Amino acid sequence: MNQGKLVFSQLMAFLPLSTFRRCVARYRGNHKVKDFSCMDQFLTMAFAQLTYRESLRDIELNLRAQTKRLYHMGLRCKTVSRNTLANANATRPWQIYADFAQHLIAMARTLYAQEPLAVDLAATVYAFDATTIDLCLSVYPWAPFRQHKAAIKLHTLLDLRGSIPTFIHISDGKTHEVNTLDYLQIEPDAYYLLDRGYLDFGRLFLIHQASAFFVTRAKSNTQFKRRYSRPVDRINTNVVCDQIGVLTVFYSSKDYPAPLRRVVVKDESGKRITFLTNNFALEPSLIADLYRQRWQVELFFKWIKQHLRIKTFLGTSENAVKTQIWIAVCTYVLIAIAKKRLHLPHSLHEILQILSLTMFETMPINQLLEKHEPDDDPEFEPKQLALL
C-alpha cells in the first residue's frame, strides 16, 4: 500500500527533468547505455552526498539494502553496483552535470534575488576566491601542484544574496587564481570583491571598462600618487583617509591608466588596511563594510568541505573527480531551492542534517522540518523514579 513519496523523491521533485534530458542528449550521455542511465547516476551520487556516503562500497551496501525502494527513489535500475557506478563516473562527460548545475544556479538566483545584503546596497555583489583540495600525486597525476603533491583548485564566484555560486571553475593546483578572472563574464553595475591575490591591474581595468566595480586590498609595495583627498570623519569612524590618485609604476599605470580611489581604515586592533576601488560614490566606511562581506565565500568553502563529499573522491580520473564536484554543487543548490520554495526557516546545515537520516521516510518535508516546541504540560512529563 502506497504510504506517500519518500523524502528523497520529494526533494528530487524540484529537479527540472526536461533540462536534464537536454543536457544528457547534448553530450550523448546515454549512448549505448542499457541499464544504468545518467539519471540513475545522478540520483545515486546525490543520495551519496545527502547521506554522507564515503565510498563506492558504502553506496552499494546501503542501496542494495533498500532494493525494493529504488523505483520509488526514481532509479530505474534493478540494483546499484559499485563497478557500474565507478565506470559511469569515469566515462560519462562531466559537462552534463556542469551544464545542469548552471541551470539550477539560474533558478536559485531568481528565488534569492530579493534577499537582503548585510550592507545597505541595492546592487548585485559578488565575492571571488579559490580553495585548494589536496590529493595524492601518485593517484592523481593529472592534477600537479608541487613536487610531491597533487591538488585541484575550486575557483568560485559567489553571489552574496543567498550565497549562491554563480561561476565555478575547476583547475589543477598549479593554476594561479588570478588567471581565472579571464573566464568571468563581467556584469555591469555589479560589485566584485577580490583579495590581494587578484591584484592584477590589467584585469581590474577590464572590470572597470565593463562598467562594473571592484573592491580589493592593496599590497604593501603598491605605488600610488595622491591627486587630492576627500574629507573624512576620523573621530566617529575608523576611516583614516579617502584619496583619489593614479598608479605611478610604469607597467601598472600602463595597465590601469584611469584614476583609482584609495581608502585606508583601521580595524579593531588598530591595524591599517588599504582598499582600492574604482567606485567614487560610496561612503568610505561602506567600502570597508563591503569588503568585509568577502568572507562569505570563505564560509562557503568551509561549509561545502564539511557537509558535502568533495574531499574524498569515488574515482581517480579527472572526469570522475569533476563529475562528483559538479553533482555536489547541484545538491547544494537543490537544497537551497527547496528551502526557498517550501519556505523553510532552517539553515542549510540543519536541513542537511535532518534529511541525511530521513531519506527513506514518507513524511512530507514541511512536516519533517517543523520546529516543535517542548510541551510544558506536566501530564506529559515522563514519570521517573527519584533516586536517593
Secondary structure by P-SEA (a helix, b strand, c coil): ccccccaaaaaacccaaaaaaaaaaacccccccccccaaaaaaaaaaaaaaccccaaaaaaaaaaacccccccccccccccaaaaaaaaacccaaaaaaaaaaaaaaaaaaacccccccccccbbbbbbbbbbbbbccccccccccccccbbbbbbbcccccccccbbbbbccccccccccccccccccbbbbbccccccaaaaaaaaaacbbbbbbbcccbbbbbccccccccccccccbbbbbbbccaaaaaaccbbbbbbbbcccccbbbbbbbccccccaaaaaaaaaacaaaaaaaaaaaacccccccccccaaaaaaaaaaaaaaaaaaaaaaaaacccccaaaaaaaaaaccccccccccccccccccccccccccccccc
